Amino acid sequence: MNQLQRFYQWIASAPSLFELKAPFVSLEHLTPEPLQQNNYQGNPRLGFLYQYLCTELLTHSGCYQLEAEEIQINRESGQTLGAIDLILNNEAGNQLEHWEVAIKFYLLHQGTWYGPNAHDQLDKKLDRMLTHQLKMSSCAEFLTQYPQYQDMSEHLLLQGRLYINPFSPEQVPEECLGYRLNQSQISGYWCYQSQWQQIGATLYPLEKPQWATGTTEFEKPIEKPDGRFVHAQTKEGQFWFVVPDSWPGS
């Protein structure tokens, strides 16, 4: 099974970062067909690859028909409000659904979940997805342009992994913005470069498409990082971020 197939299977089986209370959803209830493609020619960034595989999975599940994707919403002035990821027809109830999908990795530091790029934070990302991105399908600008898409339900697929620092322990939050975190997804570790010696295991580097699934090819282990963050795993499957000592301030 190649990396694309492994990522596809991971999306199908991985839980949400949050417990399944609306608008959060997972795809664990689906039994999709195997991925038909063995290569991907689109934008190589992880988010684009993830959305492509989510769309393939949903539309090959026998439950959903794709109505539209990446719909740009603009004001009359031409200003872009944003884009809607997916509009799906749930064939079970012939119901139109607005889906936003995202894969994220966050590290707990002093009570806040930061992305490895510390400008990204779970609370800020979640707030934007709930109050802006999911609400675009009910805004006047969208309904004026697309009056056929009235009264859609909102669905947020947010997958990924949460990381804690075992060498700088702190209380792990149980919720974010009032939504309960899925404790099974707090499964990664992170540390500072100055804590490198405490890891006590050999780490192998991960390319962006492997961040979710990990790797089965253990060739050259990483040396102690110097500078920017690295994402890696052990042969036993434990995921690690190692970040500069200046993080999250840098």
C-alpha positions in Angstrom: 0.0 0.0 0.0 1.5 3.3 -1.1 1.5 6.5 1.1 -1.6 7.9 -0.6 -3.6 4.8 0.1 -2.4 4.8 3.7 -3.4 8.4 4.2 -6.8 7.6 2.7 -7.3 4.7 5.1 -6.2 6.8 8.0 -8.8 9.5 7.2 -11.5 6.8 7.0 -10.7 5.4 10.4 -9.2 8.3 12.5 -11.5 9.9 15.1 -12.3 13.6 15.3 -10.1 15.8 17.5 -13.3 16.5 19.4 -16.0 14.4 20.8 -18.9 13.9 18.3 -21.2 16.7 19.3 -22.6 18.8 16.4 -21.2 20.2 14.2 -18.3 17.7 14.7 -18.3 14.6 12.6 -16.0 11.7 11.7 -16.0 9.2 8.8 -15.7 6.1 10.9 -19.3 5.0 10.1 -18.5 4.8 6.4 -17.3 1.8 4.4 -15.7 3.5 1.4 -14.4 1.8 -1.7 -10.6 1.6 -2.0 -9.0 4.7 -3.4 -8.9 4.4 -7.2 -5.9 6.7 -7.7 -2.3 5.8 -6.9 -0.9 9.3 -7.5 -2.0 12.9 -6.8 -1.3 15.7 -9.1 -2.8 18.6 -7.2 -1.3 21.2 -4.8 1.2 19.3 -2.6 0.4 21.1 0.6 -1.0 18.8 3.3 -4.3 20.6 3.6 -5.1 20.3 -0.1 -4.1 16.6 -0.2 -6.3 16.0 2.8 -9.3 17.7 1.3 -8.9 15.8 -1.9 -8.8 12.5 -0.1 -11.8 13.4 2.1 -13.8 14.2 -1.0 -12.8 11.0 -2.7 -13.7 9.0 0.5 -17.1 10.7 0.9 -18.1 10.4 -2.7 -17.1 6.7 -2.9 -18.9 5.8 0.3 -22.3 5.3 -1.4 -23.8 7.8 1.0 -22.9 11.2 -0.5 -23.0 12.9 -3.8 -20.7 15.9 -4.4 -22.8 19.0 -5.3 -19.9 21.6 -5.3 -16.5 22.2 -3.8 -14.3 25.2 -3.2 -17.0 27.8 -3.8 -15.6 31.3 -3.5 -17.8 33.8 -1.7 -17.4 37.5 -2.7 -18.9 40.8 -1.6 -20.3 43.1 -4.3 -17.2 45.1 -3.9 -15.2 42.1 -5.0 -13.7 41.4 -1.6 -13.4 37.7 -0.9 -15.1 36.4 2.2 -13.7 32.9 1.9 -14.5 29.6 0.4 -16.8 26.7 1.2 -15.0 23.4 1.2 -17.8 21.0 0.2 -21.5 20.8 -0.4 -22.7 17.3 -0.3 -26.1 15.7 -0.9 -26.7 13.1 1.9 -28.6 10.5 -0.2 -30.2 8.9 2.8 -32.3 11.9 3.5 -31.8 13.9 0.3 -30.4 16.6 2.5 -27.8 19.2 1.4 -24.9 19.5 3.8 -22.1 22.1 4.1 -18.8 20.4 5.2 -15.6 22.0 6.3 -12.6 19.7 6.6 -9.2 20.3 8.2 -6.2 18.3 9.5 -4.3 19.9 12.3 -1.4 19.1 14.7 -1.2 21.1 18.0 1.3 21.1 20.9 0.2 22.0 24.4 2.2 24.8 26.1 1.0 26.7 29.2 -2.6 25.8 28.6 -2.7 26.7 24.9 -2.6 24.3 21.9 -0.1 25.8 19.4 0.7 24.6 15.9 4.4 23.9 15.3 4.1 27.2 13.5 3.0 29.0 16.6 0.9 31.6 14.8 -1.6 28.8 14.5 -3.6 28.0 17.7 -6.4 25.5 18.2 -8.7 28.0 20.0 -8.3 30.6 17.2 -8.7 28.0 14.4 -11.8 26.4 16.0 -13.4 29.8 16.6 -12.9 30.8 12.9 -14.2 27.5 11.6 -17.3 27.7 13.8 -18.1 31.4 13.5 -16.9 32.2 10.0 -16.3 29.2 7.7 -19.3 27.2 8.6 -21.5 30.3 8.6 -20.6 31.3 5.1 -23.3 28.9 3.7 -26.0 31.0 5.5 -24.6 34.5 4.7 -26.5 36.8 2.4 -23.7 37.0 -0.1 -23.7 33.2 -0.6 -27.5 32.8 -0.7 -27.8 35.6 -3.3 -25.3 33.8 -5.5 -26.5 30.3 -4.8 -30.2 30.4 -3.9 -30.5 26.7 -4.6 -28.4 25.9 -1.4 -30.8 27.0 1.3 -31.0 25.6 4.9 -27.9 23.4 4.7 -26.8 21.5 7.9 -23.2 22.3 9.1 -20.5 19.6 9.5 -17.0 20.0 10.7 -14.4 17.2 10.1 -11.4 18.1 12.2 -8.7 15.4 12.4 -5.1 15.3 13.4 -3.2 14.8 16.7 -2.5 16.6 19.9 1.0 16.5 21.6 2.2 17.0 25.2 5.7 17.5 26.5 6.5 14.6 28.9 9.6 16.5 30.2 7.6 19.7 31.1 4.3 18.2 32.4 1.2 20.3 32.9 -2.5 19.7 33.3 -4.1 18.7 30.0 -7.3 20.6 29.1 -10.4 18.6 28.6 -12.1 21.0 26.3 -11.6 24.0 24.0 -14.3 26.7 23.6 -16.7 24.5 25.4 -16.2 21.4 23.2 -14.7 18.3 24.7 -11.5 17.1 23.3 -11.2 13.5 22.2 -8.7 12.2 24.7 -7.6 9.4 22.3 -6.1 12.0 20.0 -3.8 13.4 22.7 -1.2 10.8 21.7 1.9 12.6 20.5 4.9 14.0 22.4 6.9 17.2 21.8 10.0 18.7 23.4 12.5 21.5 23.1 15.9 21.0 21.3 17.6 21.3 24.7 15.5 18.3 26.0 16.7 16.1 23.0 18.8 13.9 25.2 15.9 12.9 27.4 13.9 11.3 24.5 15.9 8.1 24.8 14.8 6.7 21.5 15.9 6.9 17.8 13.7 9.2 15.8 13.0 9.0 12.0 11.9 12.1 10.0 8.4 12.4 8.5 7.5 14.2 5.3 4.3 16.3 5.5 2.1 13.6 3.8 3.3 11.1 6.5 2.4 13.4 9.5 -0.9 11.6 10.0 0.0 8.0 9.2 3.7 7.8 10.1 6.1 5.8 8.1 7.1 2.1 7.8 10.4 2.9 6.1 13.1 3.6 8.6 16.3 4.6 6.8 18.3 7.4 8.2 17.5 8.6 11.7 17.6 12.3 12.5 20.4 14.1 14.3 19.7 16.6 17.0 17.8 19.4 15.3 19.3 22.8 15.1 16.9 25.6 14.2 13.4 24.9 12.9 11.0 22.3 14.2 11.0 18.6 13.0 8.3 16.0 13.1 9.5 12.4 13.6 8.5 9.1 14.9 10.1 6.0 16.6 10.1 2.6 15.1 7.4 1.7 17.7 5.2 4.4 16.2 5.5 7.2 18.8 5.2 10.6 17.2 7.5 13.5 18.3 7.8 17.2 17.5 11.1 18.7 18.4 11.0 22.6 18.5 13.6 25.3 19.0 14.1 26.6 22.5 12.6 29.9 21.5 9.2 28.3 20.5 6.4 29.5 20.6 7.9 32.9 20.7 9.8 32.7 17.5 
